[in-house]
Amino acid sequence: MKHQMSKDTIPVRKGESINKTVLEEFLRQSIKGLPGDPLEILQFSAGHSNLTYQLRIGDWEAVLRRPPLGPVAPKAHDMEREFRVISEIHPFFQEAPRPLLFSDNTEIIGSPFFIMERKHGVVLDTSFPNGIEPTVEMCRHISQTMVDKLAELHSIDYQKTGLVEMSNPNGFMERQVHGWITRYERAQTDNVEEAALLRKWLIEHIPSSGEPSIIHYDYKLNNCMFTEDLQDMVGVFDWEMSTVGDPLADLGAAMSYWIQEDDPKLLKNGLGKPSVTITKGFYTRQEFIEAYGRKTGRDVSKMNFYLTFAYFKLAVICQQIYYRYKKGQTNDQRFSQLNDFVKVLLTHSVQVAGESN
């Protein structure tokens, strides 16, 4: 009997299929006790970057993650590193999926990949699930849960994990600022005046970082999964950017994704429909930052720098994707207007920098 597709999966997109026979043979060799049913593969529809698939054999299910097709930026989409990261974090932070196996044998699906547990729940993005009428209390609760889980991640003693060997928190922000400027220059397609202004401003305003922590660095509502009643968080996904570094950089990155009702229209709609965070009751960025400060005791008075940098970083990520589209390395039409959104983000980043004292 064929399983029903769940709400977050679609049939595998054209050009992104996996050789089912080869993969199934590998799974049966690597994982003991799999049911006798045939392998079924569906694809998760969300995400602009790595490709993620649902695997199912009878009542066994898992998630496979692989890099995007075509050439990718240096050091990006490192599957082995992401597998190691969740392997180290999962024992301390159950919301990180349990890792199952990693393979660098490119003859199986054409690239390195890893397999992890399949979590079930609700991922909020641009709308609430059918049948859920959001209330102010619900939206405030979701906001505070997002704050609490980020604070919990930042409270883990990273010295007790293997991330000590995988990261270097000293000079983190200097490397970040210079590194993302270089990435922008490498992927540049249009001449945008704001980019030069930001380059100078960011280099001149790098703050001295406080105590480092494990950071997710792509922490946003649609990378988190909640229980059906939206009361608890059950999953946090997409750990490829995770490292040990300045926790305020993580908070800044989270806030660059956090859209609020009074944001400029172009910022709200840059990637399509705005996030549910514009719904009445969700924290503003300022409320989120203050709640995080209360929860952790960290000084959040310099968040303007981190937010400016986060918008710049988000612009660079979009620019890298647009560069791949422009060079014909991907034909995904979703990316054809991304250069316009890059300009919006760079302009907004300059405005946020101007709000700093």
Secondary structure in CASP SS format (residue, H / E / C, confidence):
PFRMAT SS
TARGET T0000
AUTHOR 0000-0000-0000
METHOD secondary structure of the structure
MODEL  1
M C 1.00
K C 1.00
H C 1.00
Q C 1.00
M C 1.00
S C 1.00
K C 1.00
D C 1.00
T E 1.00
I E 1.00
P C 1.00
V C 1.00
R C 1.00
K C 1.00
G C 1.00
E C 1.00
S C 1.00
I C 1.00
N C 1.00
K H 1.00
T H 1.00
V H 1.00
L H 1.00
E H 1.00
E H 1.00
F H 1.00
L H 1.00
R H 1.00
Q H 1.00
S H 1.00
I C 1.00
K C 1.00
G C 1.00
L C 1.00
P C 1.00
G C 1.00
D C 1.00
P C 1.00
L E 1.00
E E 1.00
I E 1.00
L E 1.00
Q E 1.00
F E 1.00
S C 1.00
A C 1.00
G C 1.00
H C 1.00
S C 1.00
N C 1.00
L E 1.00
T E 1.00
Y E 1.00
Q E 1.00
L E 1.00
R E 1.00
I E 1.00
G C 1.00
D C 1.00
W E 1.00
E E 1.00
A E 1.00
V E 1.00
L E 1.00
R E 1.00
R E 1.00
P C 1.00
P C 1.00
L C 1.00
G C 1.00
P C 1.00
V C 1.00
A C 1.00
P C 1.00
K C 1.00
A C 1.00
H C 1.00
D C 1.00
M H 1.00
E H 1.00
R H 1.00
E H 1.00
F H 1.00
R H 1.00
V H 1.00
I H 1.00
S H 1.00
E H 1.00
I H 1.00
H C 1.00
P C 1.00
F C 1.00
F C 1.00
Q C 1.00
E C 1.00
A C 1.00
P C 1.00
R C 1.00
P E 1.00
L E 1.00
L E 1.00
F E 1.00
S E 1.00
D C 1.00
N C 1.00
T H 1.00
E H 1.00
I H 1.00
I H 1.00
G C 1.00
S C 1.00
P C 1.00
F E 1.00
F E 1.00
I E 1.00
M E 1.00
E E 1.00
R C 1.00
K C 1.00
H C 1.00
G C 1.00
V E 1.00
V C 1.00
L C 1.00
D C 1.00
T C 1.00
S C 1.00
F C 1.00
P C 1.00
N C 1.00
G C 1.00
I C 1.00
E C 1.00
P C 1.00
T C 1.00
V H 1.00
E H 1.00
M H 1.00
C H 1.00
R H 1.00
H H 1.00
I H 1.00
S H 1.00
Q H 1.00
T H 1.00
M H 1.00
V H 1.00
D H 1.00
K H 1.00
L H 1.00
A H 1.00
E H 1.00
L H 1.00
H H 1.00
S H 1.00
I C 1.00
D C 1.00
Y H 1.00
Q H 1.00
K H 1.00
T C 1.00
G C 1.00
L H 1.00
V H 1.00
E H 1.00
M H 1.00
S C 1.00
N C 1.00
P C 1.00
N C 1.00
G C 1.00
F H 1.00
M H 1.00
E H 1.00
R H 1.00
Q H 1.00
V H 1.00
H H 1.00
G H 1.00
W H 1.00
I H 1.00
T H 1.00
R H 1.00
Y H 1.00
E H 1.00
R H 1.00
A H 1.00
Q C 1.00
T C 1.00
D C 1.00
N C 1.00
V C 1.00
E H 1.00
E H 1.00
A H 1.00
A H 1.00
L H 1.00
L H 1.00
R H 1.00
K H 1.00
W H 1.00
L H 1.00
I H 1.00
E H 1.00
H C 1.00
I C 1.00
P C 1.00
S C 1.00
S C 1.00
G C 1.00
E C 1.00
P C 1.00
S E 1.00
I E 1.00
I E 1.00
H C 1.00
Y C 1.00
D C 1.00
Y C 1.00
K C 1.00
L H 1.00
N H 1.00
N H 1.00
C E 1.00
M E 1.00
F E 1.00
T C 1.00
E C 1.00
D C 1.00
L C 1.00
Q C 1.00
D C 1.00
M E 1.00
V E 1.00
G E 1.00
V E 1.00
F C 1.00
D C 1.00
W C 1.00
E C 1.00
M C 1.00
S C 1.00
T E 1.00
V E 1.00
G E 1.00
D C 1.00
P H 1.00
L H 1.00
A H 1.00
D H 1.00
L H 1.00
G H 1.00
A H 1.00
A H 1.00
M H 1.00
S H 1.00
Y H 1.00
W C 1.00
I C 1.00
Q C 1.00
E C 1.00
D C 1.00
D C 1.00
P C 1.00
K H 1.00
L H 1.00
L H 1.00
K H 1.00
N C 1.00
G C 1.00
L C 1.00
G C 1.00
K C 1.00
P C 1.00
S C 1.00
V H 1.00
T H 1.00
I H 1.00
T C 1.00
K C 1.00
G C 1.00
F C 1.00
Y C 1.00
T C 1.00
R H 1.00
Q H 1.00
E H 1.00
F H 1.00
I H 1.00
E H 1.00
A H 1.00
Y H 1.00
G H 1.00
R H 1.00
K H 1.00
T H 1.00
G C 1.00
R C 1.00
D C 1.00
V C 1.00
S C 1.00
K C 1.00
M H 1.00
N H 1.00
F H 1.00
Y H 1.00
L H 1.00
T H 1.00
F H 1.00
A H 1.00
Y H 1.00
F H 1.00
K H 1.00
L H 1.00
A H 1.00
V H 1.00
I H 1.00
C H 1.00
Q H 1.00
Q H 1.00
I H 1.00
Y H 1.00
Y H 1.00
R H 1.00
Y H 1.00
K H 1.00
K C 1.00
G C 1.00
Q C 1.00
T C 1.00
N C 1.00
D C 1.00
Q H 1.00
R H 1.00
F H 1.00
S C 1.00
Q C 1.00
L H 1.00
N H 1.00
D H 1.00
F H 1.00
V H 1.00
K H 1.00
V H 1.00
L H 1.00
L H 1.00
T H 1.00
H H 1.00
S H 1.00
V H 1.00
Q H 1.00
V H 1.00
A H 1.00
G H 1.00
E C 1.00
S C 1.00
N C 1.00
END
